[in-house]
Amino acid sequence: MRAIAIIAFAIIGCAHGIRDVSDCGKVQAADRRIECGACTLQNKAGGVLGTYEYRPDAADGQRCVRVD
């Protein structure tokens, strides 16, 4: 039962994009953590650059998406 809950949580957690640098630790591959950090770090500019979201399940080149 516990394993099912953990798997369900992992699926739900990956279903949405990541907007905060501190959440990049959830990304599995090390090279994608760096990519995630570079993408979400733009959000620290106070909205000047827009709001970006990292989507780990998207195809290469489409993971960092501007959402507004």
Secondary structure, 3 states (H helix, E strand, C coil): CHHHHHHHHHHHHHCCCECCHHHHHHCCCHHHHHHHHHHHHHHHHCCCCCCEEECCCCCCCCCEEECC
